[in-house]
């Protein structure tokens, strides 16, 4: 008996012993607790396991315990009768072919040894299975295809420390007739892990009847083993390697006859060599499988190197292409709804975009060492739009004009004219532009418009700020400033009227109607020469002329009019600056002349000292330079004076009426109007120390 217990029964022996066909044997393994294992890809049964199972079945079916000896003898008879048979069948069909015509000893559960011998000689074919189950109602047969498509929950993955996660996502192990799957608890239903799992089953040629059903079960029971019945094991032998269809993955499964079976690294290396696997081998995993004796679990033993596509060409924009009109945050944490920051200003020559060309790819290798070519990166077009030019190498875009840069239709454009279709208010915020600004409406109180070039306003300006840094401001209607408006331009400023505003122009300031209660400073002239042109109140200063139909008002509003040129360097009136410079040069020249005369007197004509002669010569050169500078100053003074007087070009003039309380200041000489005066021109009398004189037009 001890020798018999060492025997391992194969499939056919077990079926003959138990009187089961292939379907019955499968059912016994799956549902009735009969233990089985794989050896070299074939299904095997231990004698002790079969013995225990028969005992349990006998007890379950109320078979007398004293029949156990007869069962053991029956096992021995079955072993002898099939000892010379071929290797195990590979499918239920082959099982049926193998056992067809083979007589089975009959076992009834209550017969004697003699009866069993008699039964053996008569070669009756009643199966043990039918005898064991005669007291139970017959079971309804289950279609194998139906069984194989229904996963069954078996165990939790946490219960096994040696479970191997493939691709950090799932585990696969092989049972006798079945394949077990487990998904890691962290994997979500929409994870790509399920695509990888399906690809793996295809690589192994596992026939999963309904993968979606398997996925559903895995998601429902994460971290637990899910069994798919009747799936053939593609691995055989002690160590078997299978390479994926794309050649990028090598799978390994090691098997053992029993718990004493020894698998060495050499067995795995031999299996790898047999499949030609040379690239990306993970020997750490191989050592783990060998040391821990992890049998029946699928492992990834090698991974190829994927080709890396070349980097695509890209364009780096030097401005915010996604810029939108949005309120600007300020330090206090509040939001400034007037500064919406909707314009990106650029200057001529500014780099707008840089192209980085596509790069070559890096080739890969599959697990068999075959080279996998990598594609180069994709190119991209960099297209110039309006006022944009391309560099000679085609890799840079730059602005050919000042303006607002933006991308439209894939092209980079610079618009040197910015148009506000309505009012400048909360809908668009403050404007600061490097080109020309056109406002179709008005500029509302509290808002500002600044531009490097001209500003055109179709309607009017309220208590707002308007600036043209390099050109003119033109306002079709008027400025109702409320003592809040400021206008500043490097060139001219023109409007229909100006009321209660601060105005500064590098050129002329002109209106068709009134300039009232405003502070105006012009580098050129101030003119209000329309039919209703008048200057009433305020403080107005110009370099050239101040002209209006009327100056002041019949209510005697104080109106200050100043005609004075200012030196940019000294900030003093030009007349004062010229006179001071002239006086300084004359004084210095006088001192030099005196010093030269003194030196000349010291020189001994008979024995002149060389040092004194050189000193006199140096002072003489300085004096000549001073004389030239004096002459230049005299010319500037003469030109300055020539612009005054009756025939001069610098004056203050009223085409109609000048009212009392108009205070005139021409180059520091003041004159107050005490009575109404008609058609008057005020200028300086050069002959009378620039006193203000008046003559009628």
Secondary structure per residue as TSV (DSSP state, phi and psi in degrees):
chain	resnum	aa	ss	phi	psi
A	1	X	-	360.0	-36.5
A	2	X	H	-63.3	-36.3
A	3	X	H	-67.2	-39.5
A	4	X	H	-63.1	-35.4
A	5	X	H	-68.5	-17.7
A	6	X	T	-81.8	-15.7
A	7	X	-	-68.7	147.4
A	8	X	E	-112.9	126.5
A	9	X	E	-85.1	137.0
A	10	X	E	-90.3	-176.8
A	11	X	H	-60.2	-48.4
A	12	X	H	-65.2	-42.3
A	13	X	H	-59.2	-42.8
A	14	X	H	-66.2	-40.8
A	15	X	H	-64.4	-39.9
A	16	X	H	-67.6	-40.9
A	17	X	H	-59.4	-45.2
A	18	X	H	-92.0	-7.3
A	19	X	T	69.2	35.0
A	20	X	-	-111.3	145.3
A	21	X	-	-84.6	-177.6
A	22	X	H	-63.2	-38.8
A	23	X	H	-67.4	-40.3
A	24	X	H	-64.7	-39.5
A	25	X	H	-64.6	-42.2
A	26	X	H	-59.4	-42.3
A	27	X	H	-65.1	-38.9
A	28	X	H	-63.1	-37.9
A	29	X	H	-72.4	-43.6
A	30	X	H	-74.8	-44.5
A	31	X	H	-115.5	-15.0
A	32	X	S	-118.8	13.4
A	33	X	-	85.4	9.3
A	34	X	-	-76.1	122.7
A	35	X	-	-82.3	143.7
A	36	X	-	-148.6	163.7
A	37	X	E	-149.9	170.0
A	38	X	E	-104.4	142.2
A	39	X	E	-136.8	116.7
A	40	X	T	54.3	38.4
A	41	X	T	81.6	2.1
A	42	X	E	-114.1	152.7
A	43	X	E	-83.4	131.7
A	44	X	E	-131.3	158.1
A	45	X	E	-132.9	133.7
A	46	X	E	-77.7	145.5
A	47	X	H	-59.1	-43.2
A	48	X	H	-64.8	-36.4
A	49	X	H	-66.1	-42.6
A	50	X	H	-65.2	-40.4
A	51	X	H	-60.6	-48.0
A	52	X	H	-61.5	-41.9
A	53	X	H	-65.1	-40.7
A	54	X	H	-63.1	-41.7
A	55	X	H	-60.5	-42.6
A	56	X	H	-64.9	-41.0
A	57	X	H	-65.1	-39.2
A	58	X	H	-63.5	-43.9
A	59	X	H	-65.9	-40.0
A	60	X	H	-62.3	-34.7
A	61	X	T	-101.6	19.2
A	62	X	T	60.6	36.0
A	63	X	-	-85.8	138.5
A	64	X	-	-61.5	141.7
A	65	X	G	-63.7	-28.7
A	66	X	G	-69.0	-7.2
A	67	X	G	-84.0	-4.7
A	68	X	H	-57.6	-39.8
A	69	X	H	-62.0	-37.3
A	70	X	H	-66.7	-36.4
A	71	X	H	-64.0	-43.7
A	72	X	H	-62.7	-40.8
A	73	X	H	-64.1	-35.9
A	74	X	H	-64.1	-37.5
A	75	X	H	-58.9	-46.7
A	76	X	H	-60.4	-43.0
A	77	X	H	-60.0	-43.4
A	78	X	H	-64.0	-40.2
A	79	X	H	-61.7	-44.6
A	80	X	H	-64.8	-35.6
A	81	X	H	-73.7	-19.6
A	82	X	T	-119.7	13.8
A	83	X	T	-61.3	-28.5
A	84	X	T	-99.5	9.4
A	85	X	-	-74.4	166.1
A	86	X	-	-70.3	179.4
A	87	X	S	-66.5	169.2
A	88	X	-	-58.3	144.2
A	89	X	-	-69.1	153.4
A	90	X	S	-96.7	-8.6
A	91	X	S	-152.9	163.6
A	92	X	H	-56.5	-34.6
A	93	X	H	-63.5	-44.8
A	94	X	H	-66.7	-34.0
A	95	X	H	-56.3	-48.4
A	96	X	H	-61.2	-42.9
A	97	X	H	-62.9	-39.2
A	98	X	H	-67.3	-37.7
A	99	X	H	-95.2	-4.2
A	100	X	T	-64.5	132.3
A	101	X	T	80.4	2.2
A	102	X	-	-94.8	125.3
A	103	X	-	-78.1	142.0
A	104	X	-	-111.7	136.3
A	105	X	-	-62.2	143.0
A	106	X	-	-90.6	138.4
A	107	X	-	-130.5	123.1
A	108	X	-	-106.7	-14.6
A	109	X	S	96.8	-12.5
A	110	X	S	-144.3	21.6
A	111	X	-	-97.3	162.7
A	112	X	-	-86.8	174.8
A	113	X	H	-62.4	-39.6
A	114	X	H	-61.9	-43.1
A	115	X	H	-61.9	-36.9
A	116	X	H	-65.3	-39.6
A	117	X	H	-62.7	-43.1
A	118	X	H	-60.3	-40.6
A	119	X	H	-64.7	-36.3
A	120	X	H	-66.3	-42.5
A	121	X	H	-65.6	-38.5
A	122	X	H	-74.6	-12.9
A	123	X	T	53.1	44.9
A	124	X	-	-69.7	154.2
A	125	X	-	-113.2	14.5
A	126	X	-	-67.6	130.2
A	127	X	-	-81.3	152.4
A	128	X	H	-60.3	-36.4
A	129	X	H	-60.6	-40.3
A	130	X	H	-70.4	-33.5
A	131	X	H	-70.7	-43.3
A	132	X	H	-63.3	-26.4
A	133	X	T	-107.7	12.1
A	134	X	T	-72.1	-20.1
A	135	X	T	-87.9	-5.7
A	136	X	S	-107.1	152.7
A	137	X	-	-64.0	145.6
A	138	X	-	-62.0	140.3
A	139	X	-	-82.1	144.8
A	140	X	-	-77.3	128.5
A	141	X	-	-65.5	141.8
A	142	X	-	-111.4	127.9
A	143	X	-	-60.5	131.9
A	144	X	H	-60.8	-39.5
A	145	X	H	-61.6	-38.2
A	146	X	H	-64.9	-43.0
A	147	X	H	-61.8	-44.5
A	148	X	H	-67.6	-17.5
A	149	X	T	-96.6	1.9
A	150	X	S	-112.9	104.6
A	151	X	-	-66.1	148.8
A	152	X	E	-126.8	135.0
A	153	X	E	-71.4	132.4
A	154	X	E	-119.3	-55.4
A	155	X	E	-155.0	167.4
A	156	X	E	-95.4	140.0
A	157	X	G	-64.3	-29.7
A	158	X	G	-66.4	-17.6
A	159	X	G	-75.1	-8.3
A	160	X	-	-126.6	118.4
A	161	X	T	-75.1	-19.8
A	162	X	T	-98.6	14.4
A	163	X	-	-65.4	137.4
A	164	X	-	-105.8	120.1
A	165	X	-	-84.4	124.9
A	166	X	B	-92.0	129.5
A	167	X	T	55.1	30.5
A	168	X	T	57.5	26.6
A	169	X	T	-133.6	-42.5
A	170	X	E	-150.5	166.5
A	171	X	E	-127.7	151.3
A	172	X	E	-136.1	132.5
A	173	X	E	-138.5	159.9
A	174	X	E	-115.2	129.9
A	175	X	-	-101.6	-161.5
A	176	X	S	-65.3	-61.1
A	177	X	S	-108.4	-1.6
A	178	X	-	-127.0	163.4
A	179	X	E	-119.2	135.0
A	180	X	E	-107.6	138.0
A	181	X	E	-125.5	146.5
A	182	X	E	-146.1	133.0
A	183	X	E	-106.2	140.9
A	184	X	-	-63.2	143.3
A	185	X	T	-59.2	-25.1
A	186	X	T	-79.5	-9.4
A	187	X	-	-79.6	129.3
A	188	X	-	-90.4	158.0
A	189	X	T	-58.4	-30.1
A	190	X	T	-93.0	12.0
A	191	X	-	-70.2	151.7
A	192	X	T	-71.2	-9.1
A	193	X	H	-58.0	-33.1
A	194	X	H	-71.1	-32.8
A	195	X	H	-65.5	-39.8
A	196	X	H	-65.7	-41.3
A	197	X	H	-61.2	-44.5
A	198	X	H	-63.9	-40.2
A	199	X	H	-62.7	-36.8
A	200	X	H	-65.1	-43.7
A	201	X	H	-62.9	-34.6
A	202	X	H	-69.3	-40.5
A	203	X	H	-59.1	-37.2
A	204	X	T	-88.8	-1.3
A	205	X	T	58.6	37.5
A	206	X	-	-81.9	128.3
A	207	X	-	-88.3	93.4
A	208	X	-	-94.4	113.5
A	209	X	S	-60.5	-39.8
A	210	X	-	-142.8	93.2
A	211	X	H	-66.6	-34.5
A	212	X	H	-62.4	-36.9
A	213	X	H	-66.5	-41.1
A	214	X	H	-61.2	-44.1
A	215	X	H	-60.9	-41.8
A	216	X	H	-61.2	-43.9
A	217	X	H	-66.8	-39.7
A	218	X	H	-64.1	-40.2
A	219	X	H	-68.8	-33.2
A	220	X	H	-72.6	-31.1
A	221	X	T	-126.7	65.5
A	222	X	T	-64.5	141.1
A	223	X	T	82.8	2.6
A	224	X	E	-118.3	152.6
A	225	X	E	-77.2	135.3
A	226	X	E	-119.7	125.0
A	227	X	E	-98.8	135.1
A	228	X	E	-113.3	116.5
A	229	X	S	-78.2	159.3
A	230	X	S	53.7	47.3
A	231	X	-	-112.7	127.1
A	232	X	-	-72.9	139.6
A	233	X	-	-80.8	119.9
A	234	X	-	-78.9	-6.6
A	235	X	-	-99.6	148.7
A	236	X	-	-148.1	158.2
A	237	X	S	87.1	175.6
A	238	X	S	-67.3	-40.6
A	239	X	E	-140.5	123.4
A	240	X	E	-129.8	136.3
A	241	X	E	-116.8	134.9
A	242	X	E	-124.8	132.0
A	243	X	E	-96.7	136.6
A	244	X	-	-63.4	163.9
A	245	X	T	-60.5	-33.9
A	246	X	T	-89.1	0.6
A	247	X	S	75.6	6.8
A	248	X	S	-97.5	-8.4
A	249	X	E	-138.0	137.2
A	250	X	E	-115.9	125.5
A	251	X	E	-100.5	148.1
A	252	X	E	-131.6	139.3
A	253	X	E	-136.2	129.8
A	254	X	E	-110.6	142.9
A	255	X	-	-128.4	158.6
A	256	X	-	-141.7	151.6
A	257	X	S	-70.9	-46.1
A	258	X	S	-149.1	-174.1
A	259	X	T	-69.0	-12.0
A	260	X	T	-94.6	-1.3
A	261	X	-	-66.3	137.4
A	262	X	-	-110.9	124.8
A	263	X	-	-110.8	129.8
A	264	X	-	-106.3	161.6
A	265	X	H	-58.5	-31.3
A	266	X	H	-61.4	-34.9
A	267	X	H	-63.5	-40.9
A	268	X	H	-69.0	-42.5
A	269	X	H	-61.6	-37.8
A	270	X	H	-65.3	-40.4
A	271	X	H	-66.2	-39.6
A	272	X	H	-63.4	-44.2
A	273	X	H	-62.9	-38.1
A	274	X	H	-62.0	-30.8
A	275	X	T	-95.8	2.0
A	276	X	T	73.0	24.0
A	277	X	-	-82.6	120.3
A	278	X	-	-131.6	-13.1
A	279	X	S	-113.1	138.4
A	280	X	S	65.8	30.4
A	281	X	B	-73.7	133.1
A	282	X	-	-102.3	88.6
A	283	X	H	-71.5	-21.8
A	284	X	H	-62.4	-43.1
A	285	X	H	-64.0	-41.3
A	286	X	H	-60.1	-44.9
A	287	X	H	-63.8	-39.3
A	288	X	H	-61.8	-44.5
A	289	X	H	-61.9	-41.5
A	290	X	H	-70.7	-48.5
A	291	X	H	-66.1	-40.4
A	292	X	H	-89.6	-2.7
A	293	X	T	51.4	54.0
A	294	X	-	-85.6	92.0
A	295	X	-	-96.2	143.5
A	296	X	S	82.9	-4.5
A	297	X	B	-102.3	134.6
A	298	X	-	-74.2	137.4
A	299	X	E	-133.4	151.9
A	300	X	E	-92.5	115.8
A	301	X	E	-99.8	-17.1
A	302	X	E	-155.7	143.3
A	303	X	E	-133.0	130.2
A	304	X	-	-73.7	169.0
A	305	X	B	-95.3	116.8
A	306	X	-	-70.7	143.7
A	307	X	-	-67.6	144.1
A	308	X	B	-104.5	113.5
A	309	X	-	-60.6	149.6
A	310	X	-	-63.1	153.4
A	311	X	-	-68.1	131.8
A	312	X	-	-65.6	149.4
A	313	X	-	-61.4	146.1
A	314	X	E	-141.9	158.6
A	315	X	E	-115.7	126.3
A	316	X	E	-102.4	111.3
A	317	X	E	-84.1	139.1
A	318	X	S	-90.5	15.6
A	319	X	S	-146.3	166.9
A	320	X	-	-81.4	103.6
A	321	X	T	-74.0	-18.3
A	322	X	T	-97.6	13.3
A	323	X	-	-60.9	132.3
A	324	X	-	-129.3	163.1
A	325	X	-	-75.7	115.5
A	326	X	-	-149.4	149.3
A	327	X	-	-60.0	148.5
A	328	X	E	-99.0	129.4
A	329	X	E	-75.4	142.2
A	330	X	-	-117.7	168.5
A	331	X	T	-57.6	-36.2
A	332	X	T	-70.8	-3.7
A	333	X	S	93.9	-8.3
A	334	X	-	-81.1	173.0
A	335	X	E	-117.1	131.4
A	336	X	E	-93.5	102.9
A	337	X	T	-78.5	-6.6
A	338	X	T	-88.0	-26.3
A	339	X	-	-103.9	93.3
A	340	X	-	-91.7	-6.5
A	341	X	-	52.9	51.4
A	342	X	-	-98.9	3.0
A	343	X	-	-121.7	135.4
A	344	X	-	-110.6	105.1
A	345	X	E	-85.6	138.7
A	346	X	E	-132.7	159.6
A	347	X	-	-108.8	158.9
A	348	X	T	-56.3	130.2
A	349	X	T	93.8	-12.4
A	350	X	-	-63.5	138.3
A	351	X	E	-76.1	125.1
A	352	X	E	-100.9	-34.6
A	353	X	E	-154.4	146.6
A	354	X	E	-126.9	132.9
A	355	X	E	-100.2	132.6
A	356	X	E	-107.0	121.1
A	357	X	-	-69.9	156.8
A	358	X	-	-64.2	146.4
A	359	X	-	-107.2	162.4
A	360	X	-	-73.6	155.6
A	361	X	-	-85.0	168.3
A	362	X	B	-110.0	119.5
A	363	X	-	-66.4	157.8
A	364	X	E	-117.3	-175.7
A	365	X	E	-139.4	141.8
A	366	X	-	-84.7	178.9
A	367	X	T	-67.1	-17.3
A	368	X	T	-91.7	7.0
A	369	X	-	83.8	7.8
A	370	X	-	-79.4	136.7
A	371	X	E	-71.5	136.0
A	372	X	E	-115.6	113.5
A	373	X	-	-66.2	146.8
A	374	X	-	-110.4	138.9
A	375	X	-	-75.3	150.5
A	376	X	-	-74.3	163.3
A	377	X	-	-68.3	160.4
A	378	X	-	-83.0	142.1
A	379	X	-	-82.4	164.4
A	380	X	-	-143.2	142.9
A	381	X	-	-86.6	139.5
A	382	X	-	-115.3	107.5
A	383	X	E	-106.0	129.1
A	384	X	E	-84.5	146.1
A	385	X	-	-112.6	-147.4
A	386	X	T	-65.3	136.3
A	387	X	T	58.5	32.1
A	388	X	E	-132.6	136.5
A	389	X	E	-121.8	156.3
A	390	X	E	-103.7	140.2
A	391	X	-	-68.6	164.6
A	392	X	T	-60.5	-36.9
A	393	X	T	-82.7	-0.9
A	394	X	S	73.8	15.0
A	395	X	-	-110.1	-1.2
A	396	X	E	-137.8	144.8
A	397	X	E	-115.0	135.8
A	398	X	E	-135.3	158.7
A	399	X	E	-81.1	136.3
A	400	X	S	-103.4	5.9
A	401	X	S	-155.9	158.1
A	402	X	S	-73.7	148.1
A	403	X	E	158.7	-162.0
A	404	X	E	-96.9	123.8
A	405	X	E	-96.6	141.2
A	406	X	E	-160.8	163.9
A	407	X	E	-110.3	128.9
A	408	X	E	-141.1	127.8
A	409	X	T	61.6	31.2
A	410	X	T	79.3	1.7
A	411	X	E	-110.9	145.5
A	412	X	E	-90.8	125.3
A	413	X	E	-123.3	151.4
A	414	X	E	-123.8	117.0
A	415	X	E	-100.2	117.2
A	416	X	S	-90.8	7.4
A	417	X	E	-129.6	122.3
A	418	X	E	-108.4	122.5
A	419	X	E	-112.0	126.1
A	420	X	E	-100.0	114.6
A	421	X	S	-70.2	-24.3
A	422	X	S	-125.0	-136.4
A	423	X	-	-84.7	156.0
A	424	X	B	-86.8	104.7
A	425	X	S	-150.7	-153.8
A	426	X	T	-67.1	-16.8
A	427	X	T	-70.6	-28.6
A	428	X	T	-126.5	-18.0
A	429	X	-	76.6	-173.9
A	430	X	-	-66.3	149.9
A	431	X	E	-115.2	130.4
A	432	X	E	-136.9	109.0
A	433	X	E	-131.8	148.1
A	434	X	S	-90.1	-1.6
A	435	X	S	-119.9	-138.4
A	436	X	E	-92.7	138.1
A	437	X	E	-114.8	129.9
A	438	X	E	-119.8	122.6
A	439	X	E	-109.1	115.5
A	440	X	S	-71.2	-26.3
A	441	X	S	-109.7	-133.9
A	442	X	-	-113.6	168.7
A	443	X	B	-105.9	113.4
A	444	X	-	-78.9	163.2
A	445	X	T	-57.1	134.4
A	446	X	T	89.5	-5.3
A	447	X	-	-105.6	167.2
A	448	X	E	-138.8	151.3
A	449	X	E	-132.7	124.1
A	450	X	E	-128.2	143.1
A	451	X	E	-149.5	148.1
A	452	X	S	-72.6	-30.1
A	453	X	S	-109.0	-154.0
A	454	X	-	-71.9	155.4
A	455	X	E	-122.7	124.2
A	456	X	E	-115.9	126.4
A	457	X	E	-120.4	117.9
A	458	X	S	-73.0	-35.0
A	459	X	S	-104.8	-119.1
A	460	X	-	-127.9	-175.7
A	461	X	B	-126.1	129.2
A	462	X	-	-94.0	-145.5
A	463	X	S	-75.8	64.7
A	464	X	-	-123.4	176.2
A	465	X	E	-116.8	132.0
A	466	X	E	-132.7	132.4
A	467	X	E	-141.5	135.0
A	468	X	E	-118.6	111.2
A	469	X	S	-72.5	-25.9
A	470	X	S	-132.5	3.5
A	471	X	S	-146.9	-142.7
A	472	X	-	-110.9	163.0
A	473	X	E	-119.6	127.0
A	474	X	E	-123.9	123.3
A	475	X	E	-120.7	115.9
A	476	X	S	-65.6	-41.5
A	477	X	S	-100.5	-150.4
A	478	X	-	-106.0	-179.5
A	479	X	E	-114.0	112.3
A	480	X	E	-104.8	83.4
A	481	X	E	-78.1	-25.4
A	482	X	E	55.7	31.6
A	483	X	E	59.8	22.3
A	484	X	E	-120.8	-20.2
A	485	X	E	-77.9	141.6
A	486	X	E	-131.6	133.6
A	487	X	E	-122.5	129.6
A	488	X	E	-141.7	129.3
A	489	X	E	-144.9	145.5
A	490	X	S	-72.8	-27.1
A	491	X	S	-106.0	-132.3
A	492	X	-	-91.5	157.6
A	493	X	E	-128.3	127.9
A	494	X	E	-134.6	143.3
A	495	X	E	-154.9	165.5
A	496	X	S	-67.9	-42.2
A	497	X	-	-155.1	162.6
A	498	X	E	-133.6	124.2
A	499	X	E	-132.6	122.8
A	500	X	E	53.7	61.2
A	501	X	E	-140.2	162.2
A	502	X	E	-107.8	123.5
A	503	X	E	-128.5	134.2
A	504	X	E	-139.1	123.0
A	505	X	E	-130.8	140.8
A	506	X	S	-73.9	-23.4
A	507	X	S	-110.2	-130.1
A	508	X	-	-94.0	154.2
A	509	X	E	-117.9	123.9
A	510	X	E	-138.9	144.4
A	511	X	E	-135.9	158.1
A	512	X	S	-84.1	-30.2
A	513	X	S	-120.8	-135.7
A	514	X	E	-82.2	150.4
A	515	X	E	-114.7	110.2
A	516	X	E	-123.2	134.0
A	517	X	S	48.4	42.5
A	518	X	-	-125.0	155.7
A	519	X	E	-100.9	114.0
A	520	X	E	-126.4	132.1
A	521	X	E	-131.7	127.3
A	522	X	E	-127.6	136.4
A	523	X	S	-75.2	-16.3
A	524	X	S	-112.2	-108.2
A	525	X	-	-124.0	162.8
A	526	X	E	-118.4	125.6
A	527	X	E	-136.0	134.1
A	528	X	E	-132.7	78.9
A	529	X	-	-110.9	13.2
A	530	X	S	-73.6	178.8
A	531	X	T	-58.3	-31.5
A	532	X	T	-108.4	22.9
A	533	X	-	-69.6	122.9
A	534	X	E	-152.6	157.2
A	535	X	E	-122.8	117.4
A	536	X	E	-129.1	121.0
A	537	X	S	69.3	176.6
A	538	X	S	85.7	-171.9
A	539	X	E	-132.1	112.2
A	540	X	E	-119.3	134.4
A	541	X	E	-134.8	133.0
A	542	X	E	-137.6	160.2
A	543	X	S	-88.7	-35.7
A	544	X	S	-102.3	-73.5
A	545	X	E	-139.1	157.3
A	546	X	E	-126.9	119.9
A	547	X	E	-134.4	140.0
A	548	X	E	-158.2	165.0
A	549	X	E	-66.4	-42.2
A	550	X	E	-140.1	150.4
A	551	X	E	-119.3	127.3
A	552	X	S	81.3	-165.6
A	553	X	-	-146.1	163.9
A	554	X	T	-69.7	-9.2
A	555	X	T	-92.2	9.8
A	556	X	-	59.2	43.9
A	557	X	-	-69.3	131.0
A	558	X	-	-64.9	128.0
A	559	X	E	-133.1	119.0
A	560	X	E	-100.3	121.4
A	561	X	E	-120.9	121.4
A	562	X	E	-122.2	132.0
A	563	X	E	-117.1	105.1
A	564	X	-	-156.4	131.9
A	565	X	-	-94.0	137.0
A	566	X	B	-113.0	135.4
A	567	X	-	-74.6	124.7
A	568	X	T	-64.2	-32.9
A	569	X	T	-77.6	-44.1
A	570	X	T	-98.7	-12.5
A	571	X	-	62.3	16.3
A	572	X	S	-99.6	160.9
A	573	X	B	-55.7	141.9
A	574	X	H	-59.6	-41.9
A	575	X	H	-59.1	-45.6
A	576	X	H	-64.5	-43.2
A	577	X	H	-63.7	-42.2
A	578	X	H	-64.6	-43.3
A	579	X	H	-65.2	-40.5
A	580	X	H	-64.6	-41.7
A	581	X	H	-66.5	-39.9
A	582	X	H	-62.7	-45.8
A	583	X	H	-63.5	-39.0
A	584	X	H	-65.0	-43.3
A	585	X	H	-65.9	-41.6
A	586	X	H	-62.9	-41.0
A	587	X	H	-65.4	-43.3
A	588	X	H	-66.8	-39.1
A	589	X	H	-64.4	-39.0
A	590	X	H	-63.1	-41.6
A	591	X	H	-65.3	-41.4
A	592	X	H	-63.3	-41.7
A	593	X	H	-61.1	-43.3
A	594	X	H	-64.4	-41.2
A	595	X	H	-65.6	-39.9
A	596	X	H	-62.5	-43.1
A	597	X	H	-63.1	-39.6
A	598	X	H	-63.9	-41.9
A	599	X	H	-66.6	-41.1
A	600	X	H	-59.1	-38.1
A	601	X	H	-67.4	-26.4
A	602	X	H	-81.4	-16.2
A	603	X	S	-77.5	124.9
A	604	X	-	-82.1	116.4
A	605	X	S	-64.3	-28.8
A	606	X	S	-76.1	-38.8
A	607	X	S	-137.6	71.1
A	608	X	-	-66.9	138.1
A	609	X	-	-80.2	131.6
A	610	X	H	-62.0	-37.5
A	611	X	H	-64.2	-42.4
A	612	X	H	-66.8	-37.9
A	613	X	H	-64.0	-43.4
A	614	X	H	-65.0	-39.5
A	615	X	H	-63.7	-43.0
A	616	X	H	-65.0	-39.0
A	617	X	H	-65.1	-41.6
A	618	X	H	-64.9	-43.5
A	619	X	H	-66.0	-33.6
A	620	X	H	-66.2	-39.5
A	621	X	H	-63.5	-42.9
A	622	X	H	-61.9	-40.4
A	623	X	H	-63.9	-38.5
A	624	X	H	-64.9	-39.4
A	625	X	H	-64.1	-41.7
A	626	X	H	-63.4	-38.9
A	627	X	H	-63.3	-37.9
A	628	X	H	-66.5	-42.2
A	629	X	H	-66.6	-38.8
A	630	X	H	-60.0	-42.8
A	631	X	H	-61.5	-39.2
A	632	X	H	-65.1	-41.7
A	633	X	H	-64.8	-41.2
A	634	X	H	-60.4	-39.5
A	635	X	H	-65.6	-41.5
A	636	X	H	-63.4	-40.4
A	637	X	H	-65.7	-41.4
A	638	X	H	-63.9	-40.1
A	639	X	H	-66.7	-42.1
A	640	X	H	-59.7	-46.1
A	641	X	H	-67.8	-30.2
A	642	X	H	-67.1	-18.3
A	643	X	T	-86.4	-4.8
A	644	X	S	-103.3	-173.7
A	645	X	S	85.3	179.3
A	646	X	T	-60.3	-36.4
A	647	X	T	-99.3	9.0
A	648	X	-	-77.5	174.2
A	649	X	S	-104.6	2.7
A	650	X	-	-118.9	116.2
A	651	X	E	-161.5	170.9
A	652	X	E	-118.7	130.7
A	653	X	E	-138.5	140.6
A	654	X	E	-116.7	121.3
A	655	X	E	-72.7	-22.0
A	656	X	E	-126.0	-80.9
A	657	X	E	-125.1	141.4
A	658	X	E	-115.5	124.9
A	659	X	-	-97.6	158.6
A	660	X	T	-58.1	158.7
A	661	X	T	71.9	18.3
A	662	X	E	-92.5	120.8
A	663	X	E	-105.1	119.3
A	664	X	E	-104.1	132.8
A	665	X	E	-131.5	112.3
A	666	X	E	-117.8	109.6
A	667	X	T	50.8	45.1
A	668	X	T	88.3	-8.7
A	669	X	E	-98.1	119.1
A	670	X	E	-103.0	152.4
A	671	X	E	-149.2	122.9
A	672	X	E	-99.6	133.6
A	673	X	-	-82.6	123.2
A	674	X	-	-101.2	-27.2
A	675	X	S	-132.8	162.6
A	676	X	-	-60.8	135.7
A	677	X	E	-133.1	137.8
A	678	X	E	-103.2	146.7
A	679	X	E	42.0	64.2
A	680	X	E	-114.6	145.9
A	681	X	E	-123.1	132.1
A	682	X	E	-115.3	131.7
A	683	X	E	-150.8	-177.3
A	684	X	E	-97.1	142.6
A	685	X	E	-94.1	109.7
A	686	X	G	-64.2	-36.3
A	687	X	G	-72.3	-22.7
A	688	X	G	-114.2	50.0
A	689	X	T	52.5	43.7
A	690	X	T	58.5	29.5
A	691	X	E	-64.4	146.9
A	692	X	E	-72.7	126.3
A	693	X	E	-120.8	157.0
A	694	X	E	-128.3	137.6
A	695	X	E	-138.0	152.7
A	696	X	E	-81.7	139.1
A	697	X	-	-68.6	360.0
